[in-house]
Amino acid sequence: MVERKKKRILNIVPVVNNKWNAVIRETLETYASPEFELGFRNVKYGGTDSIEGERYIAVTVPYIVDEIIQAEKEGYDACDPSNA
């Protein structure tokens, strides 16, 4: 039997604190197939507690892109910017 490599997906939480991480992790892990390995990371800069409109999104997007580039270097197969 050939062992298949798990697909690695990084969930990027687009706020600088981890206030929402447990809820997001619990929800995603409930539905994730065993073939997937989930990672979670917050942006380092941008908004604080939540996404509050288009200005916030515009300010945070460059930091989401930074995390996507880093995830690719770390071998992730895909990224999901939660709530973005």
N, CA, C and O of each residue as an XYZ file, in Angstrom:
336
protein
N       0.840     -1.182      0.000
C       0.000      0.000      0.000
C       0.887      1.247      0.000
O       1.839      1.342      0.775
N       0.569      2.188     -0.865
C       1.329      3.423     -0.974
C       0.780      4.446      0.019
O      -0.416      4.739      0.030
N       1.662      4.978      0.840
C       1.234      6.001      1.806
C       1.185      7.350      1.106
O       2.164      7.788      0.501
N       0.039      7.997      1.195
C      -0.138      9.290      0.546
C       0.240     10.414      1.500
O      -0.089     10.386      2.686
N       0.929     11.388      0.959
C       1.328     12.551      1.734
C       0.102     13.427      2.001
O      -0.704     13.673      1.104
N      -0.027     13.891      3.233
C      -1.128     14.786      3.565
C      -0.927     16.133      2.872
O       0.196     16.622      2.752
N      -2.013     16.714      2.426
C      -1.989     18.071      1.876
C      -1.982     19.045      3.050
O      -2.779     18.922      3.980
N      -1.080     20.005      2.991
C      -0.954     20.984      4.072
C      -1.653     22.286      3.678
O      -1.351     22.878      2.641
N      -2.582     22.717      4.516
C      -3.312     23.956      4.268
C      -3.079     24.891      5.448
O      -3.288     24.516      6.601
N      -2.648     26.107      5.147
C      -2.442     27.114      6.183
C      -3.635     28.048      6.204
O      -3.980     28.653      5.188
N      -4.261     28.164      7.361
C      -5.352     29.104      7.552
C      -4.753     30.383      8.119
O      -4.196     30.387      9.217
N      -4.871     31.461      7.365
C      -4.313     32.744      7.795
C      -5.439     33.564      8.406
O      -6.391     33.938      7.720
N      -5.326     33.838      9.691
C      -6.332     34.630     10.389
C      -5.918     36.101     10.249
O      -4.853     36.482     10.735
N      -6.739     36.933      9.594
C      -6.313     38.283      9.226
C      -6.440     39.333     10.321
O      -6.829     40.471     10.060
N      -6.110     38.946     11.542
C      -6.030     39.890     12.654
C      -4.732     39.613     13.408
O      -4.183     38.515     13.327
N      -4.243     40.615     14.144
C      -2.942     40.459     14.794
C      -3.009     39.743     16.134
O      -1.967     39.380     16.681
N      -4.192     39.532     16.675
C      -4.286     38.784     17.937
C      -4.914     37.425     17.670
O      -5.443     37.179     16.586
N      -4.855     36.550     18.654
C      -5.354     35.189     18.451
C      -6.744     34.969     19.059
O      -7.120     33.836     19.361
N      -7.488     36.031     19.234
C      -8.818     35.984     19.845
C      -9.758     34.985     19.161
O     -10.554     34.331     19.835
N      -9.675     34.862     17.842
C     -10.605     34.025     17.088
C     -10.030     32.657     16.723
O     -10.742     31.820     16.169
N      -8.779     32.423     17.018
C      -8.111     31.208     16.534
C      -8.755     29.909     17.012
O      -8.918     28.983     16.217
N      -9.122     29.820     18.278
C      -9.689     28.571     18.803
C     -11.000     28.228     18.106
O     -11.237     27.068     17.767
N     -11.848     29.221     17.890
C     -13.134     28.987     17.227
C     -12.914     28.553     15.782
O     -13.551     27.612     15.307
N     -12.013     29.238     15.086
C     -11.727     28.899     13.687
C     -11.126     27.495     13.601
O     -11.530     26.693     12.759
N     -10.171     27.205     14.465
C      -9.526     25.878     14.461
C     -10.552     24.776     14.719
O     -10.589     23.775     14.003
N     -11.367     24.960     15.725
C     -12.363     23.945     16.071
C     -13.331     23.700     14.906
O     -13.657     22.556     14.589
N     -13.777     24.768     14.288
C     -14.709     24.643     13.172
C     -14.066     23.916     11.992
O     -14.642     22.973     11.449
N     -12.875     24.355     11.600
C     -12.223     23.744     10.442
C     -11.831     22.290     10.698
O     -11.960     21.450      9.807
N     -11.358     21.987     11.896
C     -10.956     20.616     12.189
C     -12.162     19.680     12.237
O     -12.019     18.477     12.017
N     -13.336     20.214     12.521
C     -14.554     19.410     12.514
C     -14.841     18.863     11.120
O     -15.306     17.733     10.969
N     -14.561     19.675     10.104
C     -14.904     19.313      8.733
C     -13.731     18.825      7.890
O     -13.937     18.339      6.778
N     -12.529     18.942      8.386
C     -11.357     18.569      7.595
C     -11.244     17.059      7.430
O     -11.463     16.299      8.373
N     -10.908     16.649      6.246
C     -10.665     15.253      5.948
C      -9.324     14.840      6.563
O      -8.431     15.677      6.695
N      -9.169     13.582      6.938
C      -7.894     13.126      7.497
C      -6.710     13.272      6.539
O      -5.559     13.204      6.968
N      -6.982     13.471      5.249
C      -5.904     13.637      4.278
C      -5.263     15.021      4.327
O      -4.306     15.296      3.604
N      -5.800     15.891      5.187
C      -5.300     17.260      5.255
C      -4.683     17.553      6.613
O      -5.165     17.108      7.654
N      -3.603     18.315      6.565
C      -2.959     18.822      7.779
C      -3.225     20.329      7.803
O      -2.868     21.043      6.866
N      -3.851     20.802      8.874
C      -4.193     22.213      8.963
C      -3.181     22.970      9.820
O      -2.784     22.510     10.891
N      -2.776     24.129      9.331
C      -1.933     25.031     10.089
C      -2.691     26.336     10.303
O      -3.600     26.661      9.540
N      -2.328     27.067     11.316
C      -3.007     28.328     11.625
C      -1.964     29.383     11.960
O      -0.977     29.113     12.645
N      -2.207     30.596     11.458
C      -1.265     31.689     11.713
C      -2.017     33.016     11.590
O      -2.904     33.167     10.750
N      -1.650     33.960     12.432
C      -2.195     35.318     12.338
C      -1.255     36.189     11.526
O      -0.061     35.905     11.426
N      -1.807     37.268     10.937
C      -0.939     38.242     10.284
C      -0.154     38.962     11.372
O      -0.597     39.040     12.518
N       1.006     39.485     11.014
C       1.841     40.185     11.999
C       1.464     41.654     12.135
O       1.696     42.264     13.179
N       0.885     42.222     11.085
C       0.505     43.630     11.075
C      -0.862     43.770     10.429
O      -1.309     42.863      9.726
N      -1.517     44.870     10.651
C      -2.834     45.105     10.070
C      -3.795     45.493     11.167
O      -3.435     46.245     12.073
N      -5.013     44.991     11.097
C      -6.037     45.329     12.079
C      -5.837     44.590     13.382
O      -4.881     43.831     13.545
N      -6.745     44.819     14.303
C      -6.596     44.224     15.627
C      -7.584     43.114     15.908
O      -7.202     41.944     15.872
N      -8.842     43.430     16.188
C      -9.790     42.423     16.656
C     -10.654     41.777     15.587
O     -10.980     40.594     15.689
N     -11.026     42.526     14.575
C     -11.937     41.973     13.578
C     -11.855     42.784     12.291
O     -11.265     43.864     12.248
N     -12.455     42.241     11.259
C     -12.491     42.943      9.978
C     -13.687     43.884     10.016
O     -14.828     43.448     10.166
N     -13.422     45.158      9.880
C     -14.476     46.167      9.999
C     -14.554     47.033      8.754
O     -14.463     48.257      8.846
N     -14.719     46.425      7.607
C     -14.945     47.192      6.395
C     -13.804     47.152      5.402
O     -12.771     46.521      5.627
N     -14.021     47.846      4.293
C     -13.092     47.816      3.173
C     -11.725     48.409      3.493
O     -10.716     47.912      2.993
N     -11.666     49.442      4.300
C     -10.372     50.048      4.654
C      -9.500     49.037      5.383
O      -8.313     48.898      5.089
N     -10.098     48.336      6.333
C      -9.354     47.332      7.084
C      -8.817     46.258      6.142
O      -7.656     45.860      6.240
N      -9.662     45.796      5.237
C      -9.233     44.766      4.291
C      -8.063     45.275      3.452
O      -7.079     44.561      3.259
N      -8.168     46.503      2.955
C      -7.109     47.075      2.117
C      -5.789     47.178      2.876
O      -4.726     46.947      2.300
N      -5.846     47.519      4.145
C      -4.629     47.653      4.961
C      -4.012     46.280      5.256
O      -2.790     46.155      5.339
N      -4.842     45.269      5.411
C      -4.371     43.949      5.843
C      -3.915     43.044      4.701
O      -3.067     42.178      4.916
N      -4.448     43.219      3.506
C      -4.146     42.318      2.384
C      -2.640     42.145      2.131
O      -2.207     41.012      1.919
N      -1.827     43.201      2.143
C      -0.391     42.971      1.898
C       0.245     42.022      2.925
O       1.166     41.278      2.588
N      -0.232     42.044      4.153
C       0.323     41.166      5.190
C      -0.174     39.732      5.021
O       0.523     38.783      5.378
N      -1.378     39.580      4.477
C      -1.874     38.241      4.140
C      -1.007     37.655      3.026
O      -0.628     36.485      3.079
N      -0.697     38.462      2.029
C       0.154     38.008      0.917
C       1.530     37.605      1.447
O       2.086     36.599      1.006
N       2.087     38.371      2.383
C       3.377     38.006      2.991
C       3.303     36.612      3.615
O       4.223     35.810      3.458
N       2.205     36.326      4.323
C       2.060     35.020      4.961
C       1.898     33.906      3.927
O       2.386     32.795      4.134
N       1.222     34.193      2.823
C       1.067     33.200      1.756
C       2.429     32.864      1.146
O       2.732     31.695      0.906
N       3.241     33.878      0.899
C       4.584     33.662      0.346
C       5.422     32.831      1.312
O       6.129     31.915      0.892
N       5.346     33.145      2.601
C       6.091     32.385      3.605
C       5.596     30.940      3.666
O       6.393     30.011      3.788
N       4.288     30.757      3.581
C       3.718     29.405      3.628
C       4.218     28.556      2.459
O       4.502     27.370      2.628
N       4.324     29.155      1.291
C       4.837     28.419      0.136
C       6.269     27.956      0.402
O       6.629     26.824      0.079
N       7.081     28.833      0.989
C       8.464     28.469      1.323
C       8.510     27.331      2.337
O       9.446     26.531      2.336
N       7.498     27.258      3.204
C       7.439     26.228      4.237
C       6.800     24.928      3.739
O       6.664     23.970      4.499
N       6.411     24.899      2.469
C       5.887     23.667      1.892
C       4.383     23.472      1.978
O       3.892     22.370      1.734
N       3.651     24.508      2.316
C       2.191     24.377      2.338
C       1.674     24.223      0.916
O       2.246     24.777     -0.022
N       0.600     23.475      0.760
C      -0.011     23.260     -0.545
C      -1.057     24.317     -0.887
O      -1.324     24.582     -2.059
N      -1.642     24.913      0.137
C      -2.688     25.917     -0.079
C      -2.808     26.806      1.146
O      -2.347     26.463      2.235
N      -3.443     27.965      0.944
C      -3.709     28.897      2.042
C      -5.167     29.311      1.999
O      -5.787     29.352      0.936
N      -5.702     29.614      3.164
C      -7.073     30.096      3.298
C      -7.063     31.293      4.234
O      -6.961     31.120      5.449
N      -7.166     32.505      3.695
C      -7.264     33.677      4.577
C      -8.679     33.790      5.127
O      -9.571     34.304      4.453
N      -8.887     33.310      6.352
C     -10.209     33.312      6.973
C     -10.825     34.698      7.001
O     -10.178     35.687      7.345
N     -12.074     34.737      6.637
C     -12.877     35.966      6.737
C     -12.365     37.115      5.896
O     -12.863     38.233      6.031
N     -11.400     36.887      5.042
C     -10.885     37.998      4.234
C     -11.689     38.158      2.971
O     -11.403     39.043      2.165
